[in-house]
């Protein structure tokens, strides 16, 4: 007999342990950390705090290396700090001498303030390692990891509907056709056509769409289209609650205001007649999914911490990883390397989805630390489902399959070893600019 029994607990078992005994595994502890609200007591003036730190007033006096000249005024110190912080946020490089000349201070003073501030930057969040921003400035990284629509010039910018149409047409593509290919748009058109044909979509007493329509959508491959015929037969839904993709789509149409439930059926919503342009409809569906929908939901697993907030960063990383992969190809870089050139889907380079998983993990130091700890504590032959597996599932199944591909922004394939390969589509380069 082994000294220690080989016990494997399913995720359902973890869920039961949490509900019955209050058990908190590593993932849920990380989730608590990311979702914790800031302490309201931390209301001190940031400049006062930084100044006291720099002059050694916190912790019992100044050290030789942090003392500042007595002639340095508060106004000059604030201007110096503001310039260094702005350079840090924007990713700009400026020497001590250049800053000293601009602000009429000694280079040694700039060096002392910069050294203290950079040490404080490195310790933000209490993480043992800094986030790998994958080439982004701190400001852009912050903007792309806060669940707000991407508007970071130089990194990732979400284009307006008219701009999306113009970019597709500039690439010689039919905008209406390309937008209509996106799975979310196909379902939306199908559901709204049902609404127009019958005047309303029948619902159950519990407020779900009638089962026969769920089955019809499933058979027409409007949902779960990527599943094989064998798997689809096993997973054939009998009601809406059994088909999460259908439920997500229908809920999204409600959130956007295209349909509404009146207690007996689903009828036309207040926004239905106001959205006639395909690009406008696409953007409304995308914006609502990005900012409101729980696209990272899994029936049995806890959400991956930081994943939903990082959608902007992940979309940026998809384009950047493809560009870097394209620059390594024998035939030269992909057209995606030139932001002002419309990109055909075939020009974008494929890359392993595992690289996107690695970039996401490195961008969240607590996750990276948890993965490192898991690797250090596990034996080489152990293959159990842990934090690494959960992160991989979150990025590949929730973000790629459940969000990016649903909006036609990413194409996936499987190589000979069974590893997922992905690349951005033509629609990706029309929807996102830099």
C-alpha positions, 0 to 999 in steps of 0.5 A: 500500500502507498504511504499516502492514498492517491485521492482525486476530488472532482470539482463538484466535490470542491463545490460541495465542500465549500457549501457544506464546510466553508472550504476555500481552495486556492482559486477561491482565495485568489478570487477573494483577493481580486474582488476585495474592495479597497479600504475606505480608510486609505484617503490620505492625499497621495502627494502628502504620502509620497512626499512623506515617504521620500523625505523619510517622515514615515517610519522614523526619520530620513535615511542618507540615500533618501534625504532631499535638499532643504531648498526643494519646495513642495511645488517643485517636488510635486512637479518632479513626482508628476513628471516621473509618474507620467513617464512611468505611466506612458512608458517614456524614457527620460534621463535624470539630466533631462528632467533636471534641466526642465525643472531646474533642479539637481540631477542628484535630486531627480535620481533620489526621487526616481529611485524611491518612486520606482521602488514603490511602483515595484511593490504596488499590490504587494506582489512578489513580482511585477506584472509582465505587461507584454510591451504595454505602458503601465497606463495602457495595461491598466486600461486594458485590465479594468473591464472597460472598452479598449481605448488605448492608442498605440495598443488597442482601440475599439473602432466605431461602427462606421469605422468597422464597416469602412475597414472591412470595405477597404480590405475588399470585403463585404462588411454585411457578409463578414459581420453576419458570419459571427455566431452571435450575429447569426443567432441574433438574426434568427431569433429576431426573425422568429419574433417578426414572423410570429409576433413574439417568441413563446416562453415557459412559465419559468421565463425560458424560451420554449423547448422546441425553439431551443432544439431548433436552434441546436439542430441548425447549429446556431449554438454549440456548432463546434461539437462533433455529431456524436457529442451533439447527440449526447448533449442534445438539450431538452430545455433552455437551461440545458443549453448555456450558449442559447441562454447566454445569447437570449440574455444578451438580447435582453440586456441590449434591449432588443427583446423583453419578457412580458411574463408570458412571452418574449416580445420586441424590446424598446431598442429593436427598431432603433438598431438597423445597421449591422455594425451598430448591432454588432458593437452593441452586442460586443459592448454589452458582452464585454462590460456586463455579461459573465462570459467566464461562467462555468457551471461547475468551476469557480471563475478564473480570477482576473480573467473577465477584467483582462479581456482587453489585454487578451484581445491585445495579446492575440494581435501581438502574438500573431504579429510576432509569429508572423515576423518569424515566418519564412515568407516574412511578416504578416500584413498585420504588422502594418496597422494601416494596412487592411488584413486578410484573414489568411495573412494573420499568423497562427500561434499556440493558444498556450502562449496566450495562456502564458501571457495572461498568467504572467500579467497577473502576479498572484496567479503566476505565483500560485502556478509556480507554487503548484509546480514546486509542490507537485511531482513530475508524474502528477497530472491532476487538474490544478490551477494551471488547468483551470487557467488554461480552461478559462483562457481557451474555453471561456475567452477564446471559444466563449467570447472571441470566436462567438464574435468572429474575432478569432479562428482556431484549429488543432495541430497534430499533437492536439494543441489548439492554434489560433489567429485573429480574423479579418474582422478582428483587424477591422474591429480593433485598431492601434 
